[in-house]
Amino acid sequence: METTTTVSSTEAEAQASSLQRDSVKTVIFASMIGTAIEFFDFYAYGTAAAAYFPTVFFPQVTPTIATILSLLTFGVAFVARPLGSFVFGHFGDRIGRKKTLVVSLLLMGCSTVLIGVLPSYSTLGLAAIILLCLCRFIQGIGLGGEWSGAALVATENAPANRRALYGAFPELGAPLGFFLSNGLFFGLESFLSKSQMTSFGWRIPFLASAVLVIVGFWVRERMQETPLFRMAQKKHQVTKSPLAVVFKESWRQIVQGTFIVASTYTLFYLLTTWSLTYATAKLGFTNREYLFLLMGAIIVFAAMILVASQLADVLNRRAVLITASLAMVVFALLIPLFLNGQRNFAGAIAFLVIGFVVMGSAFGPVGAVLPELFSTKVRYSGAGISYNLAAIVGAAFAPTIATWLAAQWGLRAVGFYLALMGIACFISLITTKETKNVDFSK
């Protein structure tokens, strides 16, 4: 039985390889550009929500309440993302990865640019907040179809023994987008005063994202459909109702995938959005100083994505991810040791570097693992739903929850929160089968 499966998988791989593929450079750029824009937009919003939106959109309440309300608007897009994954997953599994990715990119990019031209509370009052939330919601719908499509462009073009490495291409969009966004904020804050940043400077990154969207659109318009989806079309294996099929046949994988990814989301937004808010409000750092530390640490994140993905191809997915989930629990319990004292640069650097080592180890291999959990006919839907449900569970309100926990019970409570997410990830992994050698063509 084992031999038959291997032969079948090899034959299927040979058939897929016989189909024309995009070049490796095209695959890298097409899969990476969308997630780079996604994370650029989210980091820009996260930074603005932490540093400027409390004043721009919530000037009528106390600073603490304004920060919490501002961070709640950050969560609106995460709530919208599953809706986007339903819509784009349906069409991605029916008509193809390429067309769906182009539409999701444009929807995501246009809503981001609109945020950059919104009037403030002083101009429109409550209507300004409603428009902010509406743009954020539309942005979330576009984002709902982005990551899963990018991951499929990478993995469905990959050789069988390098799927995790290829799956790391869209994951590398995260540190790239972060570096571009925070680098832009860092540069702006170097030349503009605090009042100028609050008045108009915060808008520039949102408007600048239009450049990335145009480049991403140009690249994706020129790429081909993935060879595995073309093979499924040729064999008439494309389903008309992918959502119904994925929930009927793969609901367990959706749950497992959700909690495998959710912990990485929680860790990431604690390392970035929440820690930026906490460090500037409680630890005496300026916004510019802490952004500089984050930009340095993000290089570690990118390096660990590649290292962990390579290990996942050489060893297996579960071993790498289980190790990362346990490391996350240990790191979580050590948070109070790092973030203490005023302007403790050594502690802040240790917090960010160690945290991003864990983050890269946990995040890198999921670019292959989530697609591998699902068959070709429902892969876009399954991977997208899992990834975007994880965004709600792990990220939508993570900065808000952490801010509230720190205010009520201190940093130890924030550590327990992250440790709980790491344990949930560990449980999901030990109940999931190894996916390295699955027949990816089915």
C-alpha positions as CSV (number, residue, x, y, z in Angstrom):
1,M,0.0,0.0,0.0
2,E,2.8,2.4,0.9
3,T,4.6,1.6,-2.4
4,T,1.5,2.3,-4.4
5,T,1.0,5.7,-2.8
6,T,4.7,6.6,-3.5
7,V,4.4,5.6,-7.2
8,S,1.1,7.5,-7.6
9,S,2.6,10.6,-6.0
10,T,5.7,10.4,-8.2
11,E,3.6,10.0,-11.4
12,A,1.4,13.0,-10.4
13,E,4.5,15.1,-9.6
14,A,5.9,14.2,-13.0
15,Q,2.7,15.2,-14.7
16,A,2.7,18.5,-12.9
17,S,6.3,19.1,-13.8
18,S,5.5,18.6,-17.5
19,L,3.3,21.6,-17.4
20,Q,4.9,25.0,-18.0
21,R,5.8,26.9,-14.9
22,D,6.7,30.4,-14.1
23,S,10.4,31.1,-13.4
24,V,11.6,31.0,-9.8
25,K,12.1,34.7,-9.9
26,T,8.5,35.3,-11.0
27,V,7.1,32.9,-8.3
28,I,9.2,34.6,-5.6
29,F,8.1,38.1,-6.6
30,A,4.5,37.3,-7.3
31,S,4.0,35.5,-4.0
32,M,6.1,37.9,-1.9
33,I,4.8,41.2,-3.2
34,G,1.2,40.7,-2.1
35,T,2.1,39.7,1.4
36,A,4.6,42.5,1.6
37,I,1.8,45.0,0.7
38,E,-0.5,43.2,3.2
39,F,2.0,43.5,6.1
40,F,3.1,47.0,5.0
41,D,-0.5,48.1,5.2
42,F,-1.1,46.4,8.5
43,Y,2.1,47.7,10.1
44,A,1.3,51.2,8.8
45,Y,-2.1,50.9,10.4
46,G,-0.7,49.3,13.6
47,T,1.9,52.1,14.0
48,A,-0.6,54.8,13.3
49,A,-3.2,53.3,15.6
50,A,-0.7,53.1,18.4
51,A,0.9,56.5,18.0
52,Y,-1.4,58.9,16.1
53,F,-5.0,57.7,15.8
54,P,-5.8,58.2,19.5
55,T,-5.3,62.0,18.9
56,V,-6.6,62.1,15.3
57,F,-9.8,60.1,15.7
58,F,-10.4,59.9,19.5
59,P,-9.5,63.3,21.0
60,Q,-12.5,63.5,23.3
61,V,-11.5,60.7,25.8
62,T,-8.6,60.0,28.1
63,P,-5.3,58.9,26.5
64,T,-5.7,55.3,27.8
65,I,-9.2,54.9,26.5
66,A,-8.3,56.6,23.2
67,T,-5.4,54.1,22.7
68,I,-7.7,51.1,23.5
69,L,-10.4,52.4,21.1
70,S,-7.8,53.1,18.4
71,L,-6.5,49.5,18.8
72,L,-10.0,48.2,18.5
73,T,-10.3,49.7,15.0
74,F,-7.1,47.8,14.3
75,G,-9.1,44.6,14.9
76,V,-11.9,45.4,12.4
77,A,-10.0,44.2,9.4
78,F,-9.3,40.9,11.2
79,V,-13.0,40.3,11.7
80,A,-13.6,40.9,8.0
81,R,-10.9,38.6,6.8
82,P,-12.8,35.3,7.1
83,L,-15.5,36.8,4.9
84,G,-12.8,37.6,2.4
85,S,-11.4,34.1,2.6
86,F,-14.9,32.7,1.9
87,V,-15.4,34.9,-1.2
88,F,-11.9,34.7,-2.6
89,G,-11.5,31.0,-1.6
90,H,-14.6,30.2,-3.5
91,F,-13.4,31.8,-6.7
92,G,-9.8,30.8,-6.2
93,D,-10.8,27.2,-6.2
94,R,-13.3,27.6,-9.0
95,I,-11.6,29.9,-11.6
96,G,-8.0,29.9,-10.5
97,R,-5.4,31.4,-8.2
98,K,-4.1,34.2,-10.6
99,K,-7.4,36.1,-11.3
100,T,-8.4,35.9,-7.6
101,L,-5.1,37.2,-6.4
102,V,-5.2,40.2,-8.7
103,V,-8.7,41.3,-7.5
104,S,-7.8,40.8,-3.8
105,L,-4.6,42.9,-4.3
106,L,-6.6,45.8,-5.8
107,L,-9.3,45.8,-3.2
108,M,-6.7,45.7,-0.4
109,G,-4.6,48.4,-1.9
110,C,-7.4,50.9,-2.8
111,S,-8.9,50.7,0.7
112,T,-5.5,51.4,2.2
113,V,-4.9,54.5,0.1
114,L,-8.4,55.8,1.1
115,I,-7.4,55.6,4.8
116,G,-4.6,58.1,3.9
117,V,-7.1,60.7,2.7
118,L,-9.7,60.3,5.5
119,P,-10.7,63.5,7.4
120,S,-10.1,63.6,11.1
121,Y,-12.5,63.6,14.0
122,S,-12.2,67.4,14.3
123,T,-13.5,67.7,10.7
124,L,-16.2,65.1,10.5
125,G,-16.8,63.9,14.1
126,L,-18.2,60.4,14.5
127,A,-18.5,60.0,10.7
128,A,-14.7,60.0,10.5
129,I,-14.5,57.0,12.8
130,I,-17.2,55.2,10.8
131,L,-15.4,55.8,7.6
132,L,-12.1,54.6,9.1
133,C,-13.8,51.4,10.2
134,L,-15.4,50.9,6.8
135,C,-12.1,51.3,5.0
136,R,-10.5,48.9,7.5
137,F,-13.3,46.4,6.9
138,I,-12.9,46.5,3.1
139,Q,-9.2,46.2,3.5
140,G,-9.8,43.1,5.6
141,I,-12.0,41.5,2.9
142,G,-9.2,42.0,0.4
143,L,-6.6,40.6,2.8
144,G,-8.8,37.6,3.3
145,G,-7.9,36.3,-0.1
146,E,-4.3,37.4,-0.2
147,W,-2.1,35.1,1.9
148,S,-3.6,31.8,0.9
149,G,-3.4,32.7,-2.8
150,A,0.2,33.8,-2.5
151,A,1.1,30.6,-0.6
152,L,-0.5,28.5,-3.4
153,V,1.4,30.4,-6.1
154,A,4.6,29.4,-4.3
155,T,3.9,25.9,-3.2
156,E,2.0,24.7,-6.3
157,N,5.0,25.8,-8.4
158,A,7.5,24.1,-6.0
159,P,9.5,20.9,-6.4
160,A,8.2,18.3,-3.9
161,N,11.3,18.4,-1.8
162,R,11.4,22.2,-1.5
163,R,7.8,23.1,-0.8
164,A,8.6,24.6,2.6
165,L,11.3,26.7,1.2
166,Y,9.1,28.0,-1.6
167,G,6.3,28.4,1.0
168,A,8.7,30.8,2.8
169,F,8.5,33.3,-0.1
170,P,5.1,34.8,0.9
171,E,6.2,34.6,4.5
172,L,9.2,36.8,3.7
173,G,6.7,39.4,2.7
174,A,6.0,39.9,6.4
175,P,9.4,41.2,7.4
176,L,9.8,43.1,4.1
177,G,6.5,44.9,4.5
178,F,7.3,45.6,8.2
179,F,10.8,47.0,7.3
180,L,9.4,49.3,4.5
181,S,6.5,50.5,6.7
182,N,8.5,51.2,9.8
183,G,11.5,52.5,7.8
184,L,9.1,55.1,6.3
185,F,7.7,56.0,9.7
186,F,11.2,56.2,11.1
187,G,12.3,58.5,8.3
188,L,9.2,60.7,8.6
189,E,9.7,61.1,12.3
190,S,13.3,62.1,11.8
191,F,12.3,65.1,9.7
192,L,8.8,66.0,10.9
193,S,7.8,67.2,14.3
194,K,5.2,65.4,16.4
195,S,2.5,67.9,15.5
196,Q,3.3,67.6,11.8
197,M,3.1,63.8,12.1
198,T,-0.2,64.0,13.8
199,S,-1.5,66.6,11.2
200,F,-0.4,65.0,8.0
201,G,2.7,62.8,8.3
202,W,0.9,59.6,9.3
203,R,-1.0,59.7,6.0
204,I,2.1,59.4,3.8
205,P,2.7,55.6,4.3
206,F,-0.9,54.8,3.4
207,L,-0.6,56.9,0.2
208,A,2.8,55.5,-0.6
209,S,1.4,51.9,-0.6
210,A,-0.1,52.8,-4.0
211,V,3.3,52.3,-5.5
212,L,3.6,48.8,-4.2
213,V,0.1,48.0,-5.4
214,I,0.9,49.1,-9.0
215,V,4.1,47.0,-9.0
216,G,2.2,44.0,-7.5
217,F,-0.6,44.3,-10.1
218,W,2.0,44.5,-13.0
219,V,3.7,41.3,-11.8
220,R,0.6,39.3,-11.1
221,E,-1.0,40.2,-14.5
222,R,2.0,38.6,-16.2
223,M,2.2,35.3,-14.2
224,Q,0.6,32.1,-15.3
225,E,-2.0,30.0,-13.4
226,T,-0.3,27.4,-11.2
227,P,0.5,24.1,-12.8
228,L,-1.4,22.0,-10.2
229,F,-4.6,24.0,-10.7
230,R,-4.2,23.7,-14.5
231,M,-3.8,20.0,-14.1
232,A,-7.0,19.9,-11.9
233,Q,-8.9,21.8,-14.6
234,K,-7.6,19.4,-17.3
235,K,-8.8,16.4,-15.3
236,H,-12.1,18.1,-14.5
237,Q,-11.4,18.0,-10.8
238,V,-12.4,21.5,-10.0
239,T,-15.3,21.6,-7.6
240,K,-18.3,24.0,-8.1
241,S,-18.9,24.3,-4.3
242,P,-15.5,24.4,-2.6
243,L,-16.8,26.0,0.6
244,A,-19.4,23.2,1.1
245,V,-16.8,20.6,0.4
246,V,-14.1,22.0,2.6
247,F,-16.4,22.3,5.6
248,K,-17.8,18.8,5.0
249,E,-14.5,16.9,4.4
250,S,-11.8,19.0,6.0
251,W,-13.3,20.8,9.0
252,R,-10.8,19.1,11.4
253,Q,-7.9,20.5,9.3
254,I,-9.5,23.9,9.4
255,V,-9.5,23.8,13.2
256,Q,-6.0,22.5,13.4
257,G,-4.6,25.0,10.9
258,T,-6.3,27.9,12.8
259,F,-4.6,27.2,16.1
260,I,-1.3,26.4,14.5
261,V,-1.2,29.9,13.0
262,A,-3.0,31.8,15.7
263,S,-0.1,31.7,18.2
264,T,2.2,33.3,15.6
265,Y,-0.2,36.1,15.1
266,T,-0.5,36.7,18.8
267,L,3.3,36.7,19.2
268,F,3.8,39.0,16.3
269,Y,1.4,41.7,17.3
270,L,2.7,41.6,20.9
271,L,6.2,42.1,19.6
272,T,5.2,44.9,17.3
273,T,2.0,46.9,17.9
274,W,1.6,46.2,21.6
275,S,5.2,46.5,22.6
276,L,5.6,49.8,20.7
277,T,2.6,51.2,22.7
278,Y,3.9,49.8,26.0
279,A,7.5,50.9,25.5
280,T,6.6,54.5,24.6
281,A,4.0,54.8,27.3
282,K,5.6,53.0,30.2
283,L,9.3,52.4,29.5
284,G,10.4,55.9,28.5
285,F,11.3,55.1,24.8
286,T,10.5,57.5,22.1
287,N,8.5,56.2,19.1
288,R,11.5,56.7,16.8
289,E,13.9,54.9,19.2
290,Y,11.7,51.8,19.5
291,L,10.9,51.7,15.7
292,F,14.7,51.6,15.2
293,L,15.0,48.6,17.5
294,L,12.1,46.9,15.7
295,M,13.7,47.4,12.3
296,G,16.9,45.8,13.5
297,A,15.1,42.8,15.1
298,I,13.0,42.2,11.9
299,I,16.2,41.1,10.1
300,V,16.4,38.2,12.6
301,F,12.8,37.4,11.8
302,A,13.5,37.1,8.0
303,A,16.6,35.0,8.6
304,M,14.7,32.6,10.9
305,I,11.9,32.2,8.3
306,L,14.4,30.8,5.8
307,V,16.3,28.7,8.4
308,A,13.1,27.1,9.8
309,S,11.7,26.5,6.3
310,Q,14.9,24.7,5.2
311,L,14.8,22.6,8.3
312,A,11.2,21.7,7.6
313,D,12.2,20.4,4.2
314,V,15.2,18.5,5.5
315,L,13.6,17.1,8.7
316,N,9.8,17.5,8.9
317,R,7.2,20.1,9.5
318,R,6.0,18.9,12.9
319,A,9.4,18.7,14.6
320,V,10.2,22.3,13.7
321,L,6.8,23.7,14.7
322,I,6.5,21.8,17.9
323,T,9.9,23.0,19.0
324,A,8.9,26.6,18.1
325,S,5.6,26.3,20.1
326,L,7.4,25.1,23.2
327,A,10.0,27.9,22.8
328,M,7.1,30.3,22.6
329,V,5.7,29.2,26.0
330,V,9.1,29.6,27.6
331,F,9.6,33.1,26.0
332,A,6.2,34.2,27.2
333,L,6.9,33.4,30.8
334,L,10.2,35.5,30.6
335,I,8.5,38.7,29.2
336,P,8.5,40.5,32.7
337,L,12.3,40.0,32.9
338,F,12.9,41.8,29.6
339,L,10.4,44.7,29.8
340,N,11.4,46.4,33.1
341,G,13.0,49.6,34.1
342,Q,13.2,52.9,32.3
343,R,14.9,53.0,28.9
344,N,16.2,49.5,29.3
345,F,17.7,49.1,25.9
346,A,19.4,45.7,26.7
347,G,16.1,44.2,27.9
348,A,14.1,45.6,24.9
349,I,16.6,44.3,22.4
350,A,16.6,40.8,24.1
351,F,12.8,40.8,24.1
352,L,12.7,41.7,20.4
353,V,15.5,39.5,19.1
354,I,14.5,36.3,21.1
355,G,10.9,36.9,20.3
356,F,11.6,37.2,16.5
357,V,13.8,34.1,16.6
358,V,10.7,32.2,17.9
359,M,8.4,34.0,15.6
360,G,10.4,33.1,12.5
361,S,10.7,29.5,13.5
362,A,6.9,29.3,14.0
363,F,5.9,31.3,11.0
364,G,8.2,30.1,8.3
365,P,7.0,26.5,7.7
366,V,3.2,27.3,7.9
367,G,3.5,28.6,4.3
368,A,3.7,25.0,3.3
369,V,1.9,23.3,6.1
370,L,-1.5,25.0,5.6
371,P,-1.7,24.3,1.9
372,E,-0.6,20.7,2.5
373,L,-3.5,20.1,4.9
374,F,-6.0,20.4,2.0
375,S,-6.6,18.9,-1.4
376,T,-6.1,20.9,-4.6
377,K,-9.9,21.3,-5.2
378,V,-10.4,23.1,-1.9
379,R,-6.8,24.3,-1.1
380,Y,-7.4,28.0,-1.6
381,S,-10.6,27.9,0.6
382,G,-9.1,25.7,3.3
383,A,-5.8,27.4,3.7
384,G,-7.5,30.9,3.5
385,I,-10.2,30.1,6.1
386,S,-7.7,28.6,8.5
387,Y,-5.3,31.5,8.1
388,N,-7.9,34.2,8.5
389,L,-9.7,32.6,11.4
390,A,-6.3,32.5,13.1
391,A,-6.1,36.2,12.5
392,I,-9.3,36.7,14.6
393,V,-8.3,34.2,17.3
394,G,-4.7,35.3,17.5
395,A,-4.4,38.9,16.3
396,A,-7.6,40.9,16.0
397,F,-7.6,42.0,19.6
398,A,-4.2,40.9,20.8
399,P,-2.8,44.5,21.3
400,T,-6.0,45.5,23.1
401,I,-6.1,42.4,25.3
402,A,-2.4,42.8,26.2
403,T,-2.8,46.5,26.9
404,W,-5.7,45.7,29.3
405,L,-3.9,42.8,30.9
406,A,-0.8,44.8,31.6
407,A,-2.9,47.7,33.1
408,Q,-4.8,45.3,35.3
409,W,-2.4,42.7,36.4
410,G,1.0,43.6,34.9
411,L,3.3,41.9,32.4
412,R,3.1,38.5,33.9
413,A,-0.5,38.3,32.7
414,V,0.6,39.2,29.2
415,G,3.0,36.4,29.4
416,F,0.3,33.9,30.5
417,Y,-1.8,35.1,27.6
418,L,0.9,34.3,25.0
419,A,1.8,31.0,26.8
420,L,-1.8,29.9,26.5
421,M,-1.7,30.5,22.7
422,G,1.6,28.6,22.5
423,I,0.0,25.6,24.3
424,A,-3.0,25.7,21.9
425,C,-0.6,25.6,19.0
426,F,1.3,22.6,20.6
427,I,-2.0,20.7,21.0
428,S,-3.0,21.3,17.4
429,L,0.4,20.1,16.2
430,I,0.5,16.8,18.1
431,T,-3.0,16.0,16.7
432,T,-2.0,16.8,13.1
433,K,-0.3,14.3,10.8
434,E,3.0,15.1,9.2
435,T,2.4,16.7,5.8
436,K,5.9,16.7,4.3
437,N,5.3,13.7,2.0
438,V,1.6,14.2,1.1
439,D,0.6,13.8,-2.5
440,F,0.2,17.6,-3.2
441,S,-1.3,17.0,-6.7
442,K,-4.5,15.5,-5.3
